[in-house]
Amino acid sequence: MGVRLLLLFCVIILAGFSYVSLLNGQHIPFFYSTMRQVEVTVSELAILSFCLGAAMVILGTMVKDVTEASKNWRERRLAQRKEAARARVAKAMGFHRRGMLNEAAAELGKSLAVNPEDREALELLATVETERKVPLEAVKALTRIKQIDPSDLFVYYRLACLYREMNDDENALSLLKTIESSGEENLRVWEGIRDIRIRRGEMVPAYDLQKKIVKFKGKAATSGDQEMFAALRYEKAIRRMENGKTDDAERRLRELIKDHPGFVPSYVALAEHLRSRGNVDEATEILLRGYRATRNSVFFIKLEDLGVETERPHAVIARYSELLRDTPADFDANLFLGKFFLRLEMNDEALEQLLKAEQLEPDRESINILLAEALRRRGRYESACQHYQRAFGYKRRYLIPFRCTGCGQNTIKWTARCPSCGIWNGFAIDHGHKEYAIPAKIR
């Protein structure tokens, strides 16, 4: 049908030009250069113009068709390459599930070379590179996703976590603040900012964030949340003390003791503050109150130091005696009273007291090392050697170490916060373990 219509159109055109040719037989000059011309009829000129116009139309149509065909070919080719790239992503997923991380990364790299904006491939690459311990490549992948979709806040959070692993707190904090500024209440973001603040020693802003977290959780707040809040309350009180706001700091410490009676550092800090103000008796009471509430022997160390520094050892001995009248089977009280006697060179009293402690816990290294020293001072070298043998493994005399309940770190000097794992209120006296004690034999 189309061919017939085309033929009919050609016949009509020829008939029209024939009719025009009969009506216009005159000749006119046609210049095809400045010096040359040719005589043509009007009909011939019209036919020639028509042919040239038709040729231009046909040529334009051909150019358009060729362009369209080239575009369609490129699109088909690109679709094929993208399909092949998607197949590589699927293959990389399989490698990832089987733990073949290097192979997965290689496949994803080839896929992204073809389709650099494939979000699924970028997310998988970030996961693979994180597991391969190549955080910089994971950061590059997530940064590309962030550029593709700046509104995806989860990508910001993943990036912040990676920066934290790389100890790049500045970038991590910037990203977390960006998420926070979106107006959404996000516990993970608040906790991330809090942890960075703590790591940078910015305890007051960390306290404000933890207060917000506990308030937001309400009754759902865990014991860990409460312990962290107590620790940061303590740190804020210490900062107040350092800034000269001692009355406010004292109030905060007393409130903390009331709300969290098991938090050891608050008692120690308050006692030291009272001692600095000359309230020795109240400081002593705070230390004893702390021991009764927590049974942490660090209070005996502080009590000894207080008695020696203030030159009031008899007052400290009296407090020990009161405590032992109430709880005569308290191993730590017996042990540290004997240790205090040793420190005061009251060797007979020390030996008597340490022997009482030995009856309660005979296999502890701490009692054996102190008894060995007391016996040595009394000239009973053979017995001292036996106790030294039982206490084998202690490297320093008289000093009973503290052990962190969080990470097991040992230290001779008590601190409010473990320098290794960072937890507060974790150090307690380490008396050693019975399985490490060896039987004493005379040789």
C-alpha positions as CSV (number, residue, x, y, z in Angstrom):
1,M,0.0,0.0,0.0
2,G,2.8,2.4,0.9
3,V,4.6,1.7,-2.4
4,R,1.5,2.3,-4.4
5,L,0.9,5.6,-2.7
6,L,4.5,6.6,-3.4
7,L,4.1,5.7,-7.1
8,L,0.9,7.7,-7.2
9,F,2.6,10.7,-5.7
10,C,5.5,10.4,-8.3
11,V,3.0,10.2,-11.1
12,I,1.1,13.3,-9.9
13,I,4.4,15.2,-9.5
14,L,5.5,14.3,-13.1
15,A,2.1,15.2,-14.5
16,G,2.3,18.6,-12.7
17,F,5.7,19.3,-14.0
18,S,4.7,18.3,-17.5
19,Y,1.8,20.7,-17.4
20,V,4.1,23.5,-16.1
21,S,6.6,22.7,-18.9
22,L,3.9,23.1,-21.6
23,L,2.8,26.5,-20.2
24,N,6.4,27.8,-19.6
25,G,8.5,27.0,-22.7
26,Q,10.6,30.1,-22.5
27,H,14.4,29.9,-21.8
28,I,16.2,31.7,-19.1
29,P,20.0,32.0,-18.3
30,F,21.2,30.0,-15.3
31,F,24.6,31.0,-13.9
32,Y,26.5,28.2,-12.1
33,S,29.7,30.3,-11.8
34,T,30.6,34.0,-12.2
35,M,31.6,33.5,-15.9
36,R,29.6,30.5,-17.0
37,Q,25.9,30.1,-17.7
38,V,23.5,27.7,-19.4
39,E,20.1,28.3,-21.0
40,V,17.3,26.3,-19.2
41,T,13.6,26.3,-19.3
42,V,11.5,27.3,-16.4
43,S,10.1,23.8,-16.0
44,E,13.7,22.3,-16.0
45,L,14.7,24.8,-13.3
46,A,11.6,23.8,-11.2
47,I,12.3,20.1,-11.7
48,L,16.0,20.6,-10.7
49,S,14.9,22.6,-7.5
50,F,12.5,19.9,-6.6
51,C,15.1,17.2,-7.0
52,L,17.6,19.1,-4.9
53,G,15.0,19.7,-2.2
54,A,14.0,16.0,-2.2
55,A,17.7,15.0,-2.0
56,M,18.1,17.3,1.0
57,V,15.1,15.8,2.7
58,I,16.2,12.3,2.0
59,L,19.7,13.0,3.2
60,G,18.4,14.6,6.4
61,T,16.1,11.6,7.0
62,M,19.1,9.3,6.5
63,V,21.2,11.2,8.9
64,K,18.4,11.1,11.5
65,D,17.9,7.4,10.9
66,V,21.7,6.7,11.3
67,T,21.8,8.8,14.5
68,E,18.8,7.0,15.9
69,A,20.3,3.6,15.0
70,S,23.6,4.6,16.6
71,K,21.9,5.8,19.7
72,N,19.8,2.6,19.9
73,W,23.0,0.5,19.4
74,R,24.8,2.4,22.2
75,E,21.8,2.0,24.5
76,R,21.6,-1.7,23.8
77,R,25.3,-2.0,24.3
78,L,25.2,-0.1,27.6
79,A,22.2,-2.2,28.7
80,Q,24.2,-5.3,27.9
81,R,27.2,-4.1,29.8
82,K,25.0,-3.1,32.8
83,E,23.4,-6.5,32.7
84,A,26.8,-8.1,32.8
85,A,27.8,-5.7,35.6
86,R,24.7,-6.8,37.6
87,A,25.7,-10.4,37.0
88,R,29.0,-9.5,38.5
89,V,27.3,-8.0,41.6
90,A,25.3,-11.2,42.0
91,K,28.5,-13.2,41.7
92,A,30.2,-11.0,44.2
93,M,27.3,-11.6,46.6
94,G,27.9,-15.3,46.3
95,F,31.6,-14.8,47.0
96,H,30.7,-12.6,50.1
97,R,28.4,-15.2,51.5
98,R,31.1,-17.8,51.2
99,G,33.7,-15.6,52.9
100,M,35.7,-15.1,49.7
101,L,36.2,-11.4,50.3
102,N,39.1,-10.7,47.8
103,E,37.2,-12.3,45.0
104,A,34.1,-10.3,45.9
105,A,36.0,-7.1,45.9
106,A,37.5,-7.8,42.5
107,E,34.1,-8.6,40.9
108,L,32.6,-5.4,42.4
109,G,35.5,-3.3,41.1
110,K,34.8,-4.6,37.6
111,S,31.1,-4.0,38.0
112,L,31.6,-0.4,39.2
113,A,34.0,0.3,36.3
114,V,30.9,-0.2,34.0
115,N,28.2,1.2,36.3
116,P,29.8,3.5,38.8
117,E,26.5,4.7,40.3
118,D,25.2,1.2,41.1
119,R,24.2,1.8,44.7
120,E,23.8,-1.9,45.6
121,A,27.3,-2.6,44.4
122,L,28.7,0.3,46.3
123,E,26.9,-0.8,49.5
124,L,28.2,-4.3,49.1
125,L,31.7,-3.0,48.4
126,A,31.6,-1.0,51.6
127,T,30.6,-4.1,53.6
128,V,33.3,-6.2,51.9
129,E,36.1,-3.7,52.4
130,T,35.1,-3.2,56.0
131,E,35.3,-7.0,56.6
132,R,38.7,-7.0,54.8
133,K,39.9,-4.4,57.2
134,V,40.4,-1.8,54.4
135,P,38.3,1.0,55.9
136,L,39.7,3.7,53.5
137,E,38.1,1.8,50.5
138,A,34.9,1.4,52.4
139,V,34.9,5.1,53.1
140,K,35.3,5.8,49.4
141,A,32.4,3.6,48.5
142,L,30.1,5.1,51.1
143,T,31.2,8.7,50.2
144,R,30.1,7.9,46.6
145,I,26.7,6.8,47.9
146,K,26.4,10.0,49.9
147,Q,27.1,12.0,46.8
148,I,24.4,10.0,44.8
149,D,21.8,10.4,47.6
150,P,22.6,13.1,50.1
151,S,19.4,12.5,52.0
152,D,20.2,9.0,53.1
153,L,21.2,9.5,56.8
154,F,22.1,5.9,57.3
155,V,25.0,6.3,55.0
156,Y,26.2,9.2,57.1
157,Y,26.0,6.9,60.2
158,R,28.0,4.1,58.5
159,L,30.6,6.6,57.5
160,A,30.8,7.9,61.0
161,C,31.3,4.4,62.4
162,L,34.2,3.8,59.9
163,Y,35.8,7.1,60.8
164,R,35.6,6.2,64.5
165,E,37.3,2.9,63.7
166,M,40.0,4.8,61.9
167,N,40.4,7.1,65.0
168,D,39.3,10.1,62.9
169,D,37.0,11.7,65.5
170,E,36.7,15.0,63.7
171,N,35.0,13.5,60.6
172,A,33.0,11.1,62.6
173,L,31.7,13.9,64.9
174,S,30.9,16.1,61.9
175,L,28.8,13.4,60.3
176,L,27.0,12.5,63.5
177,K,26.2,16.2,64.0
178,T,24.8,16.4,60.5
179,I,22.4,13.5,61.3
180,E,21.5,15.1,64.7
181,S,20.7,18.4,63.0
182,S,18.1,16.7,60.8
183,G,15.8,16.9,63.8
184,E,15.2,13.2,64.3
185,E,15.7,11.7,67.7
186,N,18.4,9.1,67.2
187,L,19.8,7.2,70.1
188,R,22.6,5.6,68.2
189,V,23.8,9.0,67.0
190,W,23.6,10.5,70.5
191,E,25.6,7.5,71.9
192,G,28.1,7.9,69.1
193,I,28.6,11.6,69.8
194,R,28.8,10.8,73.6
195,D,31.5,8.2,73.1
196,I,33.6,10.6,71.0
197,R,33.2,13.3,73.6
198,I,34.4,10.9,76.3
199,R,37.3,9.8,74.2
200,R,38.3,13.4,73.8
201,G,37.9,14.1,77.5
202,E,34.9,16.4,76.9
203,M,33.0,15.1,79.9
204,V,30.5,17.9,80.4
205,P,29.1,17.7,76.9
206,A,29.1,13.9,77.3
207,Y,27.2,14.2,80.5
208,D,24.5,16.4,78.8
209,L,24.1,13.8,76.0
210,Q,23.8,10.9,78.5
211,K,21.2,12.8,80.5
212,K,19.2,13.2,77.3
213,I,19.6,9.5,76.5
214,V,18.4,8.4,79.9
215,K,15.5,10.8,79.8
216,F,14.5,9.7,76.3
217,K,14.6,6.0,77.3
218,G,12.8,6.6,80.6
219,K,11.9,3.3,82.2
220,A,13.5,1.4,79.4
221,A,17.0,2.7,80.4
222,T,19.3,-0.2,81.2
223,S,21.6,-0.6,84.2
224,G,24.4,0.2,81.8
225,D,22.8,3.5,80.9
226,Q,22.4,4.4,84.5
227,E,26.0,3.4,85.3
228,M,27.3,5.5,82.5
229,F,25.2,8.4,83.7
230,A,26.6,8.0,87.2
231,A,30.1,8.0,85.8
232,L,29.5,11.2,83.9
233,R,27.8,12.8,86.8
234,Y,31.0,12.1,88.7
235,E,33.1,13.6,85.9
236,K,31.0,16.7,85.8
237,A,31.4,17.1,89.6
238,I,35.2,16.7,89.2
239,R,35.3,19.4,86.5
240,R,33.3,21.7,88.8
241,M,35.8,21.1,91.5
242,E,38.7,21.9,89.2
243,N,37.0,25.1,88.1
244,G,36.8,26.2,91.7
245,K,33.0,25.6,92.1
246,T,33.6,23.4,95.2
247,D,30.2,23.9,96.8
248,D,28.4,22.8,93.7
249,A,30.8,19.9,93.2
250,E,30.3,18.7,96.8
251,R,26.5,18.9,96.4
252,R,26.8,16.8,93.2
253,L,29.0,14.2,94.8
254,R,26.6,13.8,97.8
255,E,23.6,13.5,95.5
256,L,25.5,10.8,93.5
257,I,26.3,8.9,96.6
258,K,22.7,9.0,97.6
259,D,21.4,7.9,94.1
260,H,24.2,5.4,93.4
261,P,25.6,4.1,96.7
262,G,27.7,1.5,94.9
263,F,29.8,4.1,92.9
264,V,33.2,4.1,94.6
265,P,34.8,7.1,93.0
266,S,32.2,9.5,94.4
267,Y,33.1,8.5,98.0
268,V,36.8,8.9,97.3
269,A,36.5,12.3,95.6
270,L,34.2,13.6,98.4
271,A,36.6,12.4,101.1
272,E,39.5,14.0,99.4
273,H,37.6,17.3,99.1
274,L,36.6,17.2,102.8
275,R,40.2,16.3,103.8
276,S,41.4,19.4,101.8
277,R,39.0,21.6,103.8
278,G,40.2,20.1,107.1
279,N,37.2,18.0,107.8
280,V,39.2,14.9,108.6
281,D,36.6,13.2,110.7
282,E,33.9,13.6,108.1
283,A,36.3,12.4,105.4
284,T,37.0,9.3,107.5
285,E,33.3,8.7,107.9
286,I,32.7,9.0,104.2
287,L,35.5,6.4,103.5
288,L,34.0,3.9,106.0
289,R,30.5,4.6,104.6
290,G,31.9,3.8,101.2
291,Y,33.4,0.5,102.4
292,R,30.2,-0.6,104.1
293,A,28.2,0.2,100.9
294,T,30.6,-1.4,98.4
295,R,33.0,-3.7,100.3
296,N,35.7,-2.3,98.0
297,S,39.1,-2.3,99.9
298,V,40.3,0.8,98.1
299,F,38.7,2.7,101.1
300,F,41.2,1.0,103.4
301,I,44.1,2.3,101.3
302,K,42.7,5.8,101.4
303,L,42.0,5.5,105.1
304,E,45.6,4.5,105.8
305,D,46.9,7.4,103.7
306,L,44.6,9.8,105.6
307,G,45.8,8.5,109.0
308,V,49.5,8.9,108.0
309,E,49.1,12.3,106.3
310,T,47.2,13.8,109.2
311,E,49.4,12.0,111.8
312,R,46.4,10.4,113.4
313,P,47.1,6.7,113.1
314,H,45.4,5.8,116.4
315,A,42.1,7.3,115.1
316,V,42.3,5.1,112.1
317,I,43.1,2.0,114.2
318,A,40.1,2.9,116.4
319,R,37.9,2.9,113.3
320,Y,39.2,-0.5,112.2
321,S,38.5,-1.8,115.6
322,E,34.9,-0.6,115.5
323,L,34.5,-2.1,112.1
324,L,35.9,-5.5,113.3
325,R,33.6,-5.5,116.3
326,D,30.6,-5.3,113.9
327,T,32.1,-7.8,111.4
328,P,34.9,-9.8,113.0
329,A,35.0,-12.2,110.0
330,D,35.7,-9.5,107.5
331,F,38.9,-10.7,105.7
332,D,39.7,-7.3,104.1
333,A,39.4,-5.4,107.4
334,N,41.6,-7.9,109.2
335,L,44.1,-7.9,106.4
336,F,44.4,-4.1,106.0
337,L,44.6,-3.5,109.7
338,G,47.6,-5.8,109.8
339,K,49.0,-4.1,106.8
340,F,48.6,-0.7,108.5
341,F,50.4,-2.0,111.6
342,L,53.2,-3.1,109.4
343,R,53.3,0.4,107.8
344,L,53.5,1.9,111.3
345,E,56.3,-0.6,112.3
346,M,54.0,-2.1,115.0
347,N,55.3,-5.6,114.1
348,D,53.8,-7.6,117.0
349,E,50.4,-6.2,116.4
350,A,50.7,-6.7,112.7
351,L,51.6,-10.3,113.1
352,E,48.8,-11.0,115.4
353,Q,46.3,-9.3,113.1
354,L,47.5,-11.0,110.0
355,L,47.3,-14.4,111.6
356,K,43.7,-13.7,112.3
357,A,43.2,-12.8,108.6
358,E,45.0,-16.0,107.6
359,Q,42.5,-18.1,109.5
360,L,39.8,-16.6,107.3
361,E,41.5,-17.0,103.9
362,P,44.7,-19.0,104.3
363,D,45.5,-19.5,100.6
364,R,45.4,-15.9,99.4
365,E,48.7,-14.5,98.0
366,S,48.0,-11.1,99.7
367,I,47.9,-12.5,103.2
368,N,50.9,-14.7,102.6
369,I,53.1,-11.9,101.3
370,L,52.2,-9.7,104.3
371,L,52.7,-12.5,106.8
372,A,56.0,-13.3,105.2
373,E,57.2,-9.7,105.8
374,A,55.8,-9.6,109.4
375,L,57.6,-12.9,110.2
376,R,60.8,-11.7,108.6
377,R,60.8,-8.6,110.8
378,R,60.3,-10.8,113.8
379,G,63.3,-12.9,112.8
380,R,61.3,-16.0,112.0
381,Y,62.9,-16.6,108.7
382,E,61.9,-20.2,108.1
383,S,58.2,-19.4,108.5
384,A,58.7,-16.3,106.4
385,C,60.2,-18.4,103.6
386,Q,57.2,-20.7,103.7
387,H,54.8,-17.8,103.3
388,Y,57.0,-16.3,100.6
389,Q,56.7,-19.6,98.7
390,R,53.0,-19.5,99.0
391,A,52.9,-16.0,97.7
392,F,55.2,-16.8,94.8
393,G,54.3,-14.6,91.8
394,Y,53.9,-11.2,93.6
395,K,56.6,-8.9,92.3
396,R,56.4,-6.0,94.8
397,R,56.3,-6.2,98.5
398,Y,53.4,-4.8,100.6
399,L,51.5,-3.6,97.5
400,I,48.3,-5.5,96.9
401,P,47.3,-4.8,93.3
402,F,43.9,-3.7,91.9
403,R,42.3,-5.6,89.1
404,C,39.8,-4.1,86.6
405,T,36.6,-6.1,86.5
406,G,36.0,-5.0,82.9
407,C,39.3,-6.0,81.2
408,G,41.4,-7.6,83.9
409,Q,44.1,-4.9,83.9
410,N,46.2,-4.8,87.0
411,T,47.6,-1.7,88.6
412,I,49.2,-0.8,91.9
413,K,47.5,2.7,92.1
414,W,43.7,2.9,92.2
415,T,42.0,5.2,89.8
416,A,38.4,6.0,89.2
417,R,38.5,5.0,85.6
418,C,40.4,2.1,83.9
419,P,43.0,3.6,81.5
420,S,42.8,0.4,79.4
421,C,39.1,-0.2,78.8
422,G,37.7,3.1,80.0
423,I,35.1,1.9,82.4
424,W,34.5,3.7,85.7
425,N,34.2,2.1,89.1
426,G,35.9,-1.1,87.9
427,F,39.0,-1.4,90.1
428,A,38.8,-3.7,93.1
429,I,41.5,-5.4,95.3
430,D,43.0,-8.5,93.7
431,H,43.9,-10.9,96.5
432,G,45.0,-13.5,94.0
433,H,43.4,-16.9,93.4
434,K,43.6,-20.0,95.4
435,E,44.6,-22.1,92.4
436,Y,47.8,-20.1,92.1
437,A,49.0,-20.7,95.6
438,I,51.6,-23.5,96.0
439,P,52.1,-25.6,99.1
440,A,54.9,-24.6,101.4
441,K,57.7,-27.1,102.0
442,I,60.8,-26.8,104.2
443,R,64.0,-27.6,102.3
